[in-house]
Amino acid sequence: MQKIGSKSVQDLFNSIAKRYDWFNSIASGGMDAKWRREAVKLAAPSFVENGLDAATGTGRIAVELAKITKNVTAVDFSSAMIQSAEKYVEQQGFDQKISLLQSDVLNLPFRSESFNCATIGFGLRNLPDIQGGLQELFRVLRYDSRIVILDIVKPKGIIKKLMYKIFFQQILPYVGWFLSGKRQPYQYLPNSVETYLSPDELTYLMESIGFHEVSYSLKAIGSIAIHVGVKK
Ligand SMILES: C[S@@+](CC[C@H](N)C(=O)[O-])C[C@H]1O[C@@H](n2cnc3c(N)ncnc32)[C@H](O)[C@@H]1O
């Protein structure tokens, strides 16, 4: 199965931005908010100065991060997602603390060693060059800073795999279609998980890029992985 190009991913997220949060809540049974909070706590266990949320989407992680950092920079290459994020950030009262920027994660407009922590939630899987994205995040992190990657993965074990297949490949695309009237973007979701790295492969890649103390935890019958690594 082939990955689709950057422009198609951008168009796809532009087309689903309005229904994105609804779909996530329904698809995760309301657990997505908890996973994001957990990811943020791992990225910044104590108060830090500058946080980066890459592929921020509608800004959910950025707002959680803003609660425990001085400043947050949140980037996404979808203009529609950034617009939704602007609304959400303002509603939550964090517009003074969060800078939203339309930018590609593969080419971040920041100097090296700018951030004290970085998060990327449900975003890494969508990059056409996962290694390039991780290298870019590594570059902009300061030393002794953490990266946290939250994403969907394929579970291990026959029963879990079967449950995952029925839910992700047979049910969720129809839920997305029903909610948005659009079919193609929600067929992309299971395909993107299919071509994504396993948790162990991602661990290996993070270590090869230079992250230390890489570990991960699994949630939701092993279909959600939260990876943590430190730039030393
Ligand atoms: C599934 S959403 C995740 C949004 C959010 N982080 C969350 O927790 O819900 C993936 C986001 O990644 C963004 N994205 C994908 N590839 C990107 C890239 N190369 N640069 C910047 N953003 C990208 C999409 O526009 C989309 O908003």
The ligand as an SDF file (V2000), in Angstrom:
LIG
                    3D

 27 29  0  0  0  0  0  0  0  0999 V2000
   -5.1090   13.4850   12.3090 C   0  0  0  0  0  0  0  0  0  0  0  0
   -4.7420   15.1880   12.4320 S   0  0  0  0  0  0  0  0  0  0  0  0
   -4.1430   15.3620   14.0730 C   0  0  0  0  0  0  0  0  0  0  0  0
   -4.4550   16.6970   14.6910 C   0  0  0  0  0  0  0  0  0  0  0  0
   -4.1350   16.8790   16.1610 C   0  0  0  0  0  0  0  0  0  0  0  0
   -2.7120   16.7970   16.4340 N   0  0  0  0  0  0  0  0  0  0  0  0
   -4.8930   15.9620   17.0640 C   0  0  0  0  0  0  0  0  0  0  0  0
   -4.3380   15.5570   18.0990 O   0  0  0  0  0  0  0  0  0  0  0  0
   -6.0580   15.6790   16.8060 O   0  0  0  0  0  0  0  0  0  0  0  0
   -3.2790   15.2770   11.5020 C   0  0  0  0  0  0  0  0  0  0  0  0
   -2.8750   16.6910   11.2000 C   0  0  0  0  0  0  0  0  0  0  0  0
   -1.5760   16.6650   10.6450 O   0  0  0  0  0  0  0  0  0  0  0  0
   -1.5000   17.6910    9.6910 C   0  0  0  0  0  0  0  0  0  0  0  0
   -0.3690   17.3860    8.8200 N   0  0  0  0  0  0  0  0  0  0  0  0
   -0.1740   16.2840    8.0670 C   0  0  0  0  0  0  0  0  0  0  0  0
    0.9920   16.3570    7.4170 N   0  0  0  0  0  0  0  0  0  0  0  0
    1.5680   17.5330    7.7830 C   0  0  0  0  0  0  0  0  0  0  0  0
    2.7910   18.1770    7.4470 C   0  0  0  0  0  0  0  0  0  0  0  0
    3.6490   17.6290    6.5900 N   0  0  0  0  0  0  0  0  0  0  0  0
    3.0460   19.3760    8.0110 N   0  0  0  0  0  0  0  0  0  0  0  0
    2.1600   19.9500    8.8500 C   0  0  0  0  0  0  0  0  0  0  0  0
    0.9990   19.3950    9.2040 N   0  0  0  0  0  0  0  0  0  0  0  0
    0.6980   18.1910    8.6760 C   0  0  0  0  0  0  0  0  0  0  0  0
   -2.8530   17.6740    9.0070 C   0  0  0  0  0  0  0  0  0  0  0  0
   -3.1260   18.8700    8.3360 O   0  0  0  0  0  0  0  0  0  0  0  0
   -3.7760   17.4050   10.1940 C   0  0  0  0  0  0  0  0  0  0  0  0
   -4.2670   18.5910   10.7510 O   0  0  0  0  0  0  0  0  0  0  0  0
  1  2  1  0
  2  3  1  0
  2 10  1  0
  3  4  1  0
  4  5  1  0
  5  6  1  0
  5  7  1  0
  7  8  2  0
  7  9  1  0
 10 11  1  0
 11 12  1  0
 11 26  1  0
 12 13  1  0
 13 14  1  0
 13 24  1  0
 14 15  1  0
 14 23  1  0
 15 16  2  0
 16 17  1  0
 17 18  1  0
 17 23  2  0
 18 19  1  0
 18 20  2  0
 20 21  1  0
 21 22  2  0
 22 23  1  0
 24 25  1  0
 24 26  1  0
 26 27  1  0
M  CHG  2   2   1   9  -1
M  END
$$$$
